Amino acid sequence: MEQDWIMGLIGGLLIGLAGAVYLLGNGRIMGASGIIGGLIDGTGRSAWKERAVFLVALVIVPLLMVPFVTESDTHLTQNPILLILAGLLVGIGTRVANGCTSGHGVCGISRLSPRGIVATIIYIGAGGVTVALLRHALGVI
C-alpha cells in the first residue's frame, strides 16, 4: 500500500509548527524568501543571526532525515536548464508577490490574511497553468 502521503502530512505539520514557533517566539512571520532576501539586500541586518540560523537549519534538518527516509519519488526533472529556469522564475515570483509559499501560504492563510489568501490562489493557479502548458501542451516535462 502506497503511504507517501504520510511523509507529506508530517512535513506539512512540521512546517506549520515551525511557522507557529517562529511567530510566537519573535513576533515575525516565517517567510523563507523574506528571510533570505533580508540577508541579501541588507534590510535584515538587525536580525542576521536569527536569519542565518534559520537558513542553516533549512539545510541541516533534511540531512538529518536521510537515515529515516528510505525512498522518495519526487518526479523531479533531470534537465538542468529547466531546473535553473524554474528556480529563477520562483525567485522572481517571490519578489513580485512580496513573499513565498511559507509566508503567504502557510502563515498567511492560517492568520486569515486576505493578502496571503489571494497570493496563494494566484501562485497555485500559475503553477497549475505552467504544468498544464509544459507537460500537456508542449510535452517538455
N, CA and C atoms as an extended XYZ file, in Angstrom:
423
Properties=species:S:1:pos:R:3:atomname:S:1:resname:S:1:resid:I:1 pbc="F F F"
N         0.840       -1.193        0.000 N   MET     1
C         0.000        0.000        0.000 CA  MET     1
C         0.878        1.247        0.000 C   MET     1
N         0.583        2.167       -0.879 N   GLU     2
C         1.325        3.422       -1.002 CA  GLU     2
C         1.065        4.309        0.213 C   GLU     2
N         2.157        4.773        0.863 N   GLN     3
C         1.982        5.606        2.045 CA  GLN     3
C         2.837        6.870        1.986 C   GLN     3
N         3.118        7.369        0.787 N   ASP     4
C         3.889        8.600        0.647 CA  ASP     4
C         3.168        9.799        1.243 C   ASP     4
N         1.853        9.734        1.322 N   TRP     5
C         1.081       10.845        1.859 CA  TRP     5
C         1.429       11.102        3.323 C   TRP     5
N         1.876       10.067        4.034 N   ILE     6
C         2.234       10.236        5.443 CA  ILE     6
C         3.424       11.180        5.577 C   ILE     6
N         4.412       11.034        4.709 N   MET     7
C         5.566       11.936        4.757 CA  MET     7
C         5.147       13.367        4.430 C   MET     7
N         4.231       13.545        3.498 N   GLY     8
C         3.707       14.874        3.188 CA  GLY     8
C         2.968       15.470        4.367 C   GLY     8
N         2.185       14.644        5.043 N   LEU     9
C         1.458       15.101        6.227 CA  LEU     9
C         2.422       15.508        7.342 C   LEU     9
N         3.423       14.688        7.581 N   ILE    10
C         4.412       15.003        8.621 CA  ILE    10
C         5.176       16.278        8.254 C   ILE    10
N         5.587       16.400        7.001 N   GLY    11
C         6.288       17.599        6.562 CA  GLY    11
C         5.436       18.843        6.716 C   GLY    11
N         4.166       18.754        6.325 N   GLY    12
C         3.255       19.882        6.470 CA  GLY    12
C         3.061       20.280        7.922 C   GLY    12
N         2.925       19.289        8.792 N   LEU    13
C         2.780       19.580       10.223 CA  LEU    13
C         4.034       20.247       10.783 C   LEU    13
N         5.199       19.790       10.351 N   LEU    14
C         6.448       20.389       10.819 CA  LEU    14
C         6.616       21.827       10.331 C   LEU    14
N         6.232       22.086        9.084 N   ILE    15
C         6.312       23.455        8.562 CA  ILE    15
C         5.343       24.352        9.322 C   ILE    15
N         4.131       23.877        9.568 N   GLY    16
C         3.160       24.653       10.346 CA  GLY    16
C         3.643       24.912       11.758 C   GLY    16
N         4.225       23.901       12.386 N   LEU    17
C         4.770       24.068       13.734 CA  LEU    17
C         5.914       25.074       13.738 C   LEU    17
N         6.786       24.988       12.735 N   ALA    18
C         7.904       25.932       12.648 CA  ALA    18
C         7.392       27.359       12.482 C   ALA    18
N         6.358       27.536       11.655 N   GLY    19
C         5.782       28.865       11.464 CA  GLY    19
C         5.186       29.407       12.745 C   GLY    19
N         4.501       28.546       13.509 N   ALA    20
C         3.899       28.976       14.772 CA  ALA    20
C         4.969       29.326       15.805 C   ALA    20
N         6.001       28.500       15.895 N   VAL    21
C         7.089       28.764       16.848 CA  VAL    21
C         7.805       30.056       16.481 C   VAL    21
N         8.046       30.271       15.200 N   TYR    22
C         8.725       31.482       14.740 CA  TYR    22
C         7.894       32.721       15.077 C   TYR    22
N         6.595       32.655       14.849 N   LEU    23
C         5.719       33.787       15.133 CA  LEU    23
C         5.605       34.037       16.630 C   LEU    23
N         5.398       32.984       17.391 N   LEU    24
C         5.258       33.137       18.841 CA  LEU    24
C         6.583       33.498       19.510 C   LEU    24
N         7.679       33.019       18.936 N   GLY    25
C         8.993       33.257       19.533 CA  GLY    25
C         9.535       34.655       19.337 C   GLY    25
N         9.260       35.254       18.171 N   ASN    26
C         9.825       36.589       17.937 CA  ASN    26
C         8.858       37.571       17.292 C   ASN    26
N         7.611       37.172       17.115 N   GLY    27
C         6.611       38.095       16.600 CA  GLY    27
C         6.710       38.372       15.113 C   GLY    27
N         7.493       37.586       14.402 N   ARG    28
C         7.642       37.779       12.950 CA  ARG    28
C         7.058       36.583       12.204 C   ARG    28
N         6.664       36.843       10.973 N   ILE    29
C         6.105       35.790       10.130 CA  ILE    29
C         7.233       35.062        9.426 C   ILE    29
N         7.162       33.744        9.440 N   MET    30
C         8.190       32.921        8.815 CA  MET    30
C         7.942       32.859        7.312 C   MET    30
N         8.665       33.665        6.586 N   GLY    31
C         8.627       33.626        5.131 CA  GLY    31
C        10.052       33.440        4.645 C   GLY    31
N        10.333       32.309        4.045 N   ALA    32
C        11.709       31.994        3.656 CA  ALA    32
C        12.290       33.025        2.698 C   ALA    32
N        11.499       33.500        1.742 N   SER    33
C        12.041       34.476        0.787 CA  SER    33
C        12.375       35.794        1.474 C   SER    33
N        11.564       36.190        2.449 N   GLY    34
C        11.852       37.419        3.194 CA  GLY    34
C        13.087       37.280        4.067 C   GLY    34
N        13.272       36.103        4.642 N   ILE    35
C        14.439       35.850        5.484 CA  ILE    35
C        15.709       35.886        4.636 C   ILE    35
N        15.682       35.197        3.513 N   ILE    36
C        16.845       35.182        2.620 CA  ILE    36
C        17.054       36.554        1.991 C   ILE    36
N        15.969       37.158        1.507 N   GLY    37
C        16.063       38.469        0.868 CA  GLY    37
C        16.628       39.526        1.804 C   GLY    37
N        16.244       39.475        3.093 N   GLY    38
C        16.760       40.430        4.070 CA  GLY    38
C        18.251       40.288        4.301 C   GLY    38
N        18.743       39.071        4.178 N   LEU    39
C        20.191       38.865        4.298 CA  LEU    39
C        20.923       39.372        3.062 C   LEU    39
N        20.326       39.152        1.905 N   ILE    40
C        20.982       39.524        0.655 CA  ILE    40
C        20.971       41.037        0.438 C   ILE    40
N        19.813       41.674        0.638 N   ASP    41
C        19.751       43.115        0.354 CA  ASP    41
C        20.098       43.997        1.546 C   ASP    41
N        20.373       43.385        2.694 N   GLY    42
C        20.834       44.138        3.854 CA  GLY    42
C        19.748       44.687        4.754 C   GLY    42
N        18.472       44.509        4.394 N   THR    43
C        17.400       45.037        5.233 CA  THR    43
C        17.215       44.237        6.517 C   THR    43
N        17.782       43.056        6.587 N   GLY    44
C        17.629       42.213        7.770 CA  GLY    44
C        18.863       42.156        8.642 C   GLY    44
N        19.701       43.176        8.574 N   ARG    45
C        20.952       43.166        9.347 CA  ARG    45
C        20.715       43.061       10.847 C   ARG    45
N        19.646       43.677       11.335 N   SER    46
C        19.407       43.673       12.783 CA  SER    46
C        19.096       42.270       13.301 C   SER    46
N        18.576       41.407       12.453 N   ALA    47
C        18.234       40.047       12.869 CA  ALA    47
C        19.029       39.017       12.061 C   ALA    47
N        20.272       39.337       11.710 N   TRP    48
C        21.035       38.450       10.831 CA  TRP    48
C        21.329       37.108       11.483 C   TRP    48
N        21.527       37.060       12.808 N   LYS    49
C        21.826       35.779       13.465 CA  LYS    49
C        20.633       34.835       13.364 C   LYS    49
N        19.461       35.360       13.656 N   GLU    50
C        18.248       34.549       13.585 CA  GLU    50
C        18.013       34.065       12.153 C   GLU    50
N        18.253       34.916       11.176 N   ARG    51
C        18.083       34.548        9.772 CA  ARG    51
C        19.106       33.487        9.356 C   ARG    51
N        20.338       33.639        9.806 N   ALA    52
C        21.387       32.669        9.482 CA  ALA    52
C        21.085       31.309       10.099 C   ALA    52
N        20.609       31.300       11.342 N   VAL    53
C        20.248       30.037       11.997 CA  VAL    53
C        19.122       29.352       11.226 C   VAL    53
N        18.137       30.124       10.792 N   PHE    54
C        17.034       29.576       10.005 CA  PHE    54
C        17.557       28.895        8.746 C   PHE    54
N        18.460       29.567        8.033 N   LEU    55
C        18.997       29.014        6.789 CA  LEU    55
C        19.862       27.780        7.031 C   LEU    55
N        20.663       27.806        8.083 N   VAL    56
C        21.487       26.641        8.415 CA  VAL    56
C        20.588       25.453        8.744 C   VAL    56
N        19.537       25.701        9.527 N   ALA    57
C        18.603       24.622        9.870 CA  ALA    57
C        17.882       24.105        8.629 C   ALA    57
N        17.617       24.993        7.689 N   LEU    58
C        16.950       24.610        6.447 CA  LEU    58
C        17.784       23.600        5.660 C   LEU    58
N        19.094       23.659        5.818 N   VAL    59
C        19.994       22.727        5.139 CA  VAL    59
C        20.246       21.486        5.997 C   VAL    59
N        20.460       21.674        7.291 N   ILE    60
C        20.862       20.572        8.161 CA  ILE    60
C        19.725       19.591        8.465 C   ILE    60
N        18.532       20.082        8.719 N   VAL    61
C        17.429       19.197        9.104 CA  VAL    61
C        17.135       18.139        8.037 C   VAL    61
N        17.047       18.490        6.750 N   PRO    62
C        16.845       17.425        5.763 CA  PRO    62
C        17.984       16.398        5.747 C   PRO    62
N        19.210       16.861        5.982 N   LEU    63
C        20.334       15.919        6.037 CA  LEU    63
C        20.191       14.959        7.216 C   LEU    63
N        19.657       15.446        8.329 N   LEU    64
C        19.433       14.591        9.486 CA  LEU    64
C        18.324       13.564        9.234 C   LEU    64
N        17.440       13.871        8.301 N   MET    65
C        16.319       12.969        7.992 CA  MET    65
C        16.700       11.822        7.055 C   MET    65
N        17.843       11.930        6.401 N   VAL    66
C        18.254       10.922        5.413 CA  VAL    66
C        18.200        9.491        5.962 C   VAL    66
N        18.676        9.201        7.174 N   PRO    67
C        18.608        7.819        7.656 CA  PRO    67
C        17.191        7.281        7.840 C   PRO    67
N        16.213        8.159        7.962 N   PHE    68
C        14.841        7.738        8.240 CA  PHE    68
C        13.975        7.625        6.989 C   PHE    68
N        14.440        8.174        5.881 N   VAL    69
C        13.668        8.153        4.636 CA  VAL    69
C        14.283        7.102        3.723 C   VAL    69
N        13.498        6.112        3.371 N   THR    70
C        14.026        5.019        2.551 CA  THR    70
C        14.091        5.403        1.081 C   THR    70
N        12.990        5.892        0.539 N   GLU    71
C        12.959        6.251       -0.867 CA  GLU    71
C        11.807        7.219       -1.102 C   GLU    71
N        12.047        8.156       -1.973 N   SER    72
C        11.002        9.127       -2.296 CA  SER    72
C        11.099        9.467       -3.771 C   SER    72
N         9.974        9.396       -4.459 N   ASP    73
C         9.938        9.723       -5.876 CA  ASP    73
C         9.318       11.099       -6.029 C   ASP    73
N        10.139       12.091       -6.331 N   THR    74
C         9.665       13.463       -6.433 CA  THR    74
C         9.239       13.844       -7.840 C   THR    74
N         9.503       12.999       -8.804 N   HIS    75
C         9.224       13.278      -10.214 CA  HIS    75
C         9.971       14.518      -10.691 C   HIS    75
N        11.132       14.761      -10.113 N   LEU    76
C        11.963       15.911      -10.466 CA  LEU    76
C        12.627       15.662      -11.814 C   LEU    76
N        12.611       16.668      -12.642 N   THR    77
C        13.229       16.529      -13.957 CA  THR    77
C        14.753       16.455      -13.832 C   THR    77
N        15.368       15.818      -14.776 N   GLN    78
C        16.834       15.736      -14.810 CA  GLN    78
C        17.429       16.796      -15.725 C   GLN    78
N        16.592       17.662      -16.272 N   ASN    79
C        17.032       18.700      -17.191 CA  ASN    79
C        17.536       19.912      -16.392 C   ASN    79
N        18.858       20.146      -16.365 N   PRO    80
C        19.397       21.239      -15.539 CA  PRO    80
C        18.935       22.623      -15.997 C   PRO    80
N        18.730       22.813      -17.275 N   ILE    81
C        18.269       24.113      -17.768 CA  ILE    81
C        16.862       24.400      -17.251 C   ILE    81
N        16.018       23.392      -17.267 N   LEU    82
C        14.657       23.549      -16.762 CA  LEU    82
C        14.663       23.830      -15.259 C   LEU    82
N        15.550       23.168      -14.520 N   LEU    83
C        15.650       23.404      -13.074 CA  LEU    83
C        16.116       24.829      -12.776 C   LEU    83
N        17.107       25.311      -13.508 N   ILE    84
C        17.605       26.676      -13.311 CA  ILE    84
C        16.527       27.690      -13.668 C   ILE    84
N        15.852       27.474      -14.787 N   LEU    85
C        14.771       28.366      -15.196 CA  LEU    85
C        13.656       28.388      -14.151 C   LEU    85
N        13.309       27.226      -13.640 N   ALA    86
C        12.263       27.150      -12.611 CA  ALA    86
C        12.684       27.909      -11.354 C   ALA    86
N        13.923       27.747      -10.937 N   GLY    87
C        14.417       28.460       -9.761 CA  GLY    87
C        14.387       29.966       -9.943 C   GLY    87
N        14.793       30.413      -11.127 N   LEU    88
C        14.758       31.854      -11.412 CA  LEU    88
C        13.328       32.385      -11.412 C   LEU    88
N        12.409       31.645      -12.007 N   LEU    89
C        11.012       32.082      -12.037 CA  LEU    89
C        10.402       32.116      -10.639 C   LEU    89
N        10.733       31.143       -9.809 N   VAL    90
C        10.245       31.157       -8.426 CA  VAL    90
C        10.811       32.356       -7.689 C   VAL    90
N        12.094       32.628       -7.873 N   GLY    91
C        12.713       33.785       -7.228 CA  GLY    91
C        12.078       35.092       -7.650 C   GLY    91
N        11.813       35.239       -8.940 N   ILE    92
C        11.155       36.448       -9.438 CA  ILE    92
C         9.738       36.546       -8.867 C   ILE    92
N         9.048       35.430       -8.846 N   GLY    93
C         7.680       35.413       -8.315 CA  GLY    93
C         7.609       35.793       -6.851 C   GLY    93
N         8.580       35.353       -6.065 N   THR    94
C         8.559       35.704       -4.644 CA  THR    94
C         8.805       37.187       -4.437 C   THR    94
N         9.603       37.805       -5.296 N   ARG    95
C         9.839       39.252       -5.179 CA  ARG    95
C         8.617       40.037       -5.655 C   ARG    95
N         7.985       39.588       -6.737 N   VAL    96
C         6.793       40.274       -7.245 CA  VAL    96
C         5.648       40.179       -6.228 C   VAL    96
N         5.500       39.027       -5.607 N   ALA    97
C         4.401       38.810       -4.659 CA  ALA    97
C         4.746       39.256       -3.238 C   ALA    97
N         5.962       39.748       -3.041 N   ASN    98
C         6.414       40.124       -1.695 CA  ASN    98
C         6.269       38.971       -0.710 C   ASN    98
N         6.623       37.783       -1.135 N   GLY    99
C         6.568       36.635       -0.246 CA  GLY    99
C         6.527       35.335       -1.013 C   GLY    99
N         6.551       34.253       -0.273 N   CYS   100
C         6.593       32.928       -0.889 CA  CYS   100
C         5.553       32.018       -0.250 C   CYS   100
N         5.634       30.755       -0.559 N   THR   101
C         4.653       29.791       -0.059 CA  THR   101
C         4.648       29.693        1.453 C   THR   101
N         5.802       29.838        2.080 N   SER   102
C         5.814       29.742        3.548 CA  SER   102
C         5.204       30.974        4.192 C   SER   102
N         5.468       32.138        3.648 N   GLY   103
C         4.919       33.361        4.232 CA  GLY   103
C         3.450       33.544        3.919 C   GLY   103
N         3.080       33.443        2.627 N   HIS   104
C         1.687       33.658        2.236 CA  HIS   104
C         0.835       32.411        2.479 C   HIS   104
N         1.306       31.276        1.999 N   GLY   105
C         0.501       30.060        2.063 CA  GLY   105
C         0.342       29.501        3.456 C   GLY   105
N         1.440       29.232        4.115 N   VAL   106
C         1.375       28.597        5.436 CA  VAL   106
C         0.966       29.607        6.503 C   VAL   106
N         1.691       30.707        6.590 N   CYS   107
C         1.443       31.669        7.669 CA  CYS   107
C         0.307       32.627        7.341 C   CYS   107
N         0.173       33.034        6.085 N   GLY   108
C        -0.870       33.979        5.707 CA  GLY   108
C        -2.257       33.387        5.804 C   GLY   108
N        -2.442       32.212        5.251 N   ILE   109
C        -3.758       31.576        5.296 CA  ILE   109
C        -4.145       31.232        6.739 C   ILE   109
N        -3.194       30.751        7.528 N   SER   110
C        -3.517       30.385        8.913 CA  SER   110
C        -3.903       31.606        9.751 C   SER   110
N        -3.450       32.803        9.338 N   ARG   111
C        -3.842       34.040       10.028 CA  ARG   111
C        -5.051       34.685        9.371 C   ARG   111
N        -5.630       34.037        8.356 N   LEU   112
C        -6.761       34.540        7.583 CA  LEU   112
C        -6.447       35.894        6.936 C   LEU   112
N        -5.207       36.038        6.486 N   SER   113
C        -4.772       37.261        5.817 CA  SER   113
C        -5.316       37.288        4.394 C   SER   113
N        -6.136       38.282        4.042 N   PRO   114
C        -6.650       38.351        2.668 CA  PRO   114
C        -5.520       38.396        1.632 C   PRO   114
N        -4.465       39.156        1.930 N   ARG   115
C        -3.320       39.241        1.013 CA  ARG   115
C        -2.669       37.871        0.826 C   ARG   115
N        -2.514       37.129        1.925 N   GLY   116
C        -1.922       35.802        1.844 CA  GLY   116
C        -2.795       34.826        1.071 C   GLY   116
N        -4.105       34.921        1.275 N   ILE   117
C        -5.032       34.023        0.581 CA  ILE   117
C        -5.017       34.305       -0.915 C   ILE   117
N        -5.096       35.586       -1.297 N   VAL   118
C        -5.079       35.952       -2.721 CA  VAL   118
C        -3.754       35.544       -3.362 C   VAL   118
N        -2.636       35.821       -2.685 N   ALA   119
C        -1.323       35.455       -3.236 CA  ALA   119
C        -1.221       33.945       -3.434 C   ALA   119
N        -1.723       33.180       -2.483 N   THR   120
C        -1.665       31.723       -2.576 CA  THR   120
C        -2.500       31.220       -3.749 C   THR   120
N        -3.693       31.762       -3.909 N   ILE   121
C        -4.547       31.367       -5.036 CA  ILE   121
C        -3.843       31.672       -6.358 C   ILE   121
N        -3.211       32.828       -6.434 N   ILE   122
C        -2.533       33.216       -7.678 CA  ILE   122
C        -1.345       32.304       -7.970 C   ILE   122
N        -0.478       32.038       -6.950 N   TYR   123
C         0.694       31.223       -7.292 CA  TYR   123
C         0.352       29.757       -7.493 C   TYR   123
N        -0.661       29.243       -6.810 N   ILE   124
C        -1.085       27.860       -7.073 CA  ILE   124
C        -1.696       27.777       -8.479 C   ILE   124
N        -2.496       28.769       -8.832 N   GLY   125
C        -3.079       28.804      -10.173 CA  GLY   125
C        -2.015       28.922      -11.252 C   GLY   125
N        -1.041       29.807      -11.048 N   ALA   126
C         0.049       29.971      -12.016 CA  ALA   126
C         0.852       28.679      -12.140 C   ALA   126
N         1.077       27.995      -11.036 N   GLY   127
C         1.791       26.721      -11.075 CA  GLY   127
C         1.017       25.669      -11.855 C   GLY   127
N        -0.294       25.616      -11.639 N   GLY   128
C        -1.132       24.664      -12.372 CA  GLY   128
C        -1.135       24.926      -13.863 C   GLY   128
N        -1.253       26.200      -14.233 N   VAL   129
C        -1.231       26.570      -15.650 CA  VAL   129
C         0.126       26.237      -16.268 C   VAL   129
N         1.203       26.510      -15.529 N   THR   130
C         2.548       26.216      -16.034 CA  THR   130
C         2.738       24.730      -16.282 C   THR   130
N         2.326       23.898      -15.335 N   VAL   131
C         2.452       22.447      -15.501 CA  VAL   131
C         1.595       21.977      -16.673 C   VAL   131
N         0.375       22.492      -16.762 N   ALA   132
C        -0.501       22.090      -17.863 CA  ALA   132
C         0.117       22.444      -19.210 C   ALA   132
N         0.668       23.647      -19.306 N   LEU   133
C         1.283       24.060      -20.576 CA  LEU   133
C         2.543       23.253      -20.886 C   LEU   133
N         3.434       23.147      -19.910 N   LEU   134
C         4.710       22.469      -20.167 CA  LEU   134
C         4.558       20.965      -20.344 C   LEU   134
N         3.713       20.360      -19.544 N   ARG   135
C         3.596       18.900      -19.607 CA  ARG   135
C         2.634       18.449      -20.696 C   ARG   135
N         1.480       19.050      -20.730 N   HIS   136
C         0.437       18.520      -21.615 CA  HIS   136
C         0.403       19.196      -22.992 C   HIS   136
N         0.620       20.498      -23.046 N   ALA   137
C         0.552       21.181      -24.331 CA  ALA   137
C         1.877       21.097      -25.095 C   ALA   137
N         2.983       21.288      -24.385 N   LEU   138
C         4.295       21.308      -25.048 CA  LEU   138
C         5.087       20.014      -24.892 C   LEU   138
N         4.712       19.172      -23.926 N   GLY   139
C         5.413       17.912      -23.707 CA  GLY   139
C         6.842       18.065      -23.212 C   GLY   139
N         7.136       19.181      -22.535 N   VAL   140
C         8.506       19.446      -22.077 CA  VAL   140
C         8.848       18.628      -20.844 C   VAL   140
N         7.950       18.563      -19.877 N   ILE   141
C         8.251       17.816      -18.642 CA  ILE   141
C         7.354       16.616      -18.500 C   ILE   141
